[in-house]
Amino acid sequence: MNTVVRKIISIDESKCDGCGLCIPSCEEGALQIVDGKARLVKDIYCDGLGNCLGECPQGAIEMIEREAEPFDEKAVEERLKNLETVAPAREAEISFCCGGSIERELGNPAEQPAESRASDTEQGRPEAELTHWPVQLHLVNPQARFLQGADLLIAADCVPFAYADFHRDFLAERSLVIGCPKLDDVDAYHKKLVEIFRLNDLKSITLVHMEVGCCFGLSRLVRSALQESRAETELREIVVGVDGSIKE
């Protein structure tokens, strides 16, 4: 078996949570979920270009140099043909690992049937304004369609529970990502936000967080990521009190 020293991906299994977001980004089909972890199937399938690097919310994938079999384009062609025949099973495998991470468009609430919206209004139910899924920052692909050229709403996890009119006053006509700087991986958040700001030519950014101390960490995080991305997008910050009132 001939080997060469070349660039190839490496996956840190201690960081990988098996979400499967990296798999669609690999056009060569070199990645697969095995026992709940993303794995490189064979060295010959990895071209070393690293299209999957920015897709991992946990930062589990990196590019290294090591001895490996050369990239084999013919082997990749054969593998892709085989994968076409098992595509439904492959999609099911990814969904089983983390169905909530699969990108979905829920449609524009304004385009819902008029009778349905009227019925909701008559019965006192607020209209849902969410147009996409996922919303958790760790699960959002920085290149997701719903981010491109969007008015982005970044909300702390607790805001929708404290502020009753969250959908109507904040979420309408915006794309949403949510997070908690106290409970989640702040470094991963920072990297993800930099990519989102850098890649998507956002129209505006609205940050809504609670008045509690830990939430101001989200403000610092967003501002730092915006500065590092060098995006010139307007940022509006709103603070919500624990009593549901607007503080700023």
C-alpha positions in Angstrom: 0.0 0.0 0.0 1.6 3.3 -1.1 1.3 6.2 1.2 2.2 9.9 1.0 2.4 12.7 3.6 -0.5 15.0 2.7 -3.3 17.1 4.2 -6.3 15.1 5.5 -9.0 15.7 8.0 -8.9 14.5 11.6 -11.9 14.1 13.9 -11.7 14.5 17.6 -14.2 11.9 18.9 -14.2 13.4 22.3 -15.8 16.6 20.9 -18.0 15.0 18.2 -21.7 14.7 19.3 -22.8 12.9 16.1 -25.0 15.7 14.8 -24.2 14.8 11.2 -23.9 18.4 9.9 -20.5 17.7 8.4 -21.7 14.9 6.2 -23.7 16.8 3.5 -20.7 19.2 3.1 -18.4 16.4 2.0 -19.0 16.0 -1.7 -16.8 12.9 -1.8 -18.9 11.0 0.7 -15.8 10.5 2.9 -17.7 11.0 6.2 -20.2 8.7 7.9 -21.9 8.4 11.3 -20.6 5.3 13.0 -21.7 4.4 16.6 -22.9 8.0 17.1 -19.7 9.7 15.9 -18.6 11.2 12.6 -15.8 9.0 11.1 -13.6 9.3 8.0 -14.6 6.1 6.0 -11.3 5.8 4.1 -8.3 8.0 3.5 -8.7 7.6 -0.3 -12.1 9.4 -0.2 -10.7 12.6 1.5 -9.4 15.2 -1.0 -7.9 17.3 1.8 -9.7 20.5 0.8 -11.6 20.7 4.1 -15.1 21.7 3.0 -16.4 20.1 6.2 -14.2 22.2 8.5 -16.7 25.0 9.1 -19.7 22.7 9.5 -18.9 21.3 12.9 -20.6 23.1 15.8 -18.3 21.5 18.3 -15.0 22.2 16.4 -14.2 18.5 16.3 -12.8 18.5 12.7 -9.4 19.9 11.8 -6.9 19.5 9.0 -3.6 17.8 9.7 -0.7 16.4 7.7 0.1 12.7 8.1 0.9 9.6 6.1 -2.2 8.5 4.1 -3.2 6.8 0.9 -3.4 9.2 -2.0 -6.8 10.7 -2.9 -8.5 8.3 -5.4 -11.0 10.1 -7.6 -12.2 6.9 -9.3 -12.8 5.3 -5.9 -14.8 8.4 -5.0 -16.9 8.1 -8.1 -17.7 4.5 -7.3 -18.6 5.3 -3.7 -20.9 8.1 -4.7 -22.7 5.8 -7.1 -23.2 3.3 -4.3 -24.4 6.1 -1.9 -27.1 7.1 -4.4 -28.7 3.8 -4.0 -28.8 4.0 -0.2 -29.5 7.8 0.1 -32.8 7.4 2.0 -31.1 5.2 4.5 -28.2 7.6 4.8 -30.5 10.5 5.4 -32.4 8.5 8.0 -29.1 7.8 9.7 -28.3 11.5 10.0 -31.8 12.3 11.2 -31.7 9.6 13.8 -28.4 11.0 15.2 -29.9 14.5 15.5 -33.0 15.2 13.6 -33.2 18.7 15.1 -30.1 19.8 13.2 -31.5 19.2 9.7 -32.2 22.6 8.0 -35.9 23.2 7.3 -37.9 26.1 5.9 -41.2 26.5 7.6 -42.6 29.0 5.2 -43.6 32.7 5.5 -46.3 33.1 8.2 -47.8 35.9 6.1 -48.4 33.4 3.3 -50.5 31.0 5.4 -54.1 30.7 4.4 -56.1 33.7 5.4 -58.8 31.5 7.0 -56.2 29.8 9.2 -54.7 33.1 10.4 -58.2 34.6 11.0 -59.1 31.5 13.0 -56.1 31.9 15.2 -56.8 35.6 15.8 -60.5 34.9 16.6 -59.5 32.2 19.2 -56.9 34.5 20.8 -53.9 32.5 19.7 -50.8 34.5 18.7 -49.5 33.9 15.2 -46.2 32.0 15.0 -43.5 33.9 13.1 -40.8 31.3 13.0 -39.7 30.6 9.4 -36.9 28.1 9.7 -35.3 25.3 11.8 -32.9 24.8 13.6 -32.6 27.9 15.8 -30.0 26.8 18.4 -26.7 28.4 17.6 -24.7 25.2 18.0 -26.9 23.5 15.4 -27.2 26.3 12.8 -25.1 26.0 9.7 -23.3 29.4 9.1 -24.2 29.1 5.4 -27.8 28.2 5.9 -30.2 29.6 3.3 -32.3 31.4 6.0 -29.3 33.5 7.0 -28.3 34.8 3.6 -29.1 38.6 3.4 -31.4 38.2 6.5 -32.4 40.5 9.3 -31.0 38.4 12.1 -32.4 38.1 15.6 -30.1 36.7 18.2 -32.0 35.9 21.4 -31.0 34.6 24.8 -32.8 31.3 25.6 -34.9 32.8 28.4 -36.3 35.8 26.5 -39.3 34.1 24.8 -40.5 32.9 28.3 -40.1 36.3 29.9 -41.5 38.5 27.0 -45.0 37.4 26.0 -45.1 39.1 22.6 -41.7 37.7 21.5 -43.0 36.4 18.1 -44.9 39.6 17.2 -42.5 42.2 18.5 -39.1 40.6 17.8 -39.3 37.6 15.6 -41.6 38.7 12.7 -39.7 39.0 9.4 -36.4 38.0 11.1 -34.2 34.8 11.1 -33.5 33.5 14.6 -30.6 32.0 16.5 -30.7 31.4 20.2 -28.1 30.6 22.9 -27.1 30.9 26.5 -23.6 32.1 27.3 -23.7 30.7 30.8 -24.6 27.1 29.9 -23.1 26.6 26.5 -19.6 26.7 24.9 -18.8 30.4 24.5 -15.7 29.8 22.2 -17.8 27.7 19.8 -20.5 30.4 19.9 -17.9 33.0 19.0 -16.5 31.1 16.1 -20.0 30.3 14.7 -21.1 34.0 15.0 -17.9 35.2 13.2 -18.7 32.9 10.3 -22.4 33.9 10.2 -21.5 37.6 10.2 -18.7 37.1 7.6 -20.5 35.0 5.1 -24.1 36.2 4.9 -24.2 40.0 4.2 -26.8 40.5 6.9 -29.2 43.4 6.6 -29.4 44.0 10.3 -28.7 42.3 13.7 -31.0 42.5 16.6 -29.8 41.2 19.9 -32.4 40.5 22.7 -31.2 39.3 26.1 -32.3 39.4 29.7 -31.2 41.9 32.3 -29.4 39.3 34.4 -25.6 39.4 34.5 -24.8 36.3 32.5 -26.8 37.6 29.6 -24.6 40.6 29.2 -21.9 38.0 28.3 -23.9 37.4 25.1 -23.7 41.1 24.3 -20.0 41.1 24.6 -19.7 37.9 22.6 -21.8 39.2 19.7 -20.0 42.5 19.6 -16.6 40.8 19.7 -17.6 38.4 16.9 -19.0 41.3 14.8 -15.7 43.2 15.2 -13.6 40.2 14.3 -15.8 39.4 11.2 -15.3 43.0 10.0 -18.9 43.1 8.9 -20.4 46.5 8.9 -23.9 45.4 9.9 -26.0 47.6 12.2 -26.5 46.1 15.6 -29.5 46.9 17.8 -29.5 45.6 21.4 -32.6 45.2 23.6 -32.6 44.2 27.2 -35.7 42.5 28.7 -36.4 42.5 32.5 -37.3 39.4 34.4 -40.8 40.9 34.8 -41.2 41.0 31.0 -40.6 44.8 30.6 -38.2 46.4 28.1 -35.2 47.9 29.9 -33.4 49.4 27.0 
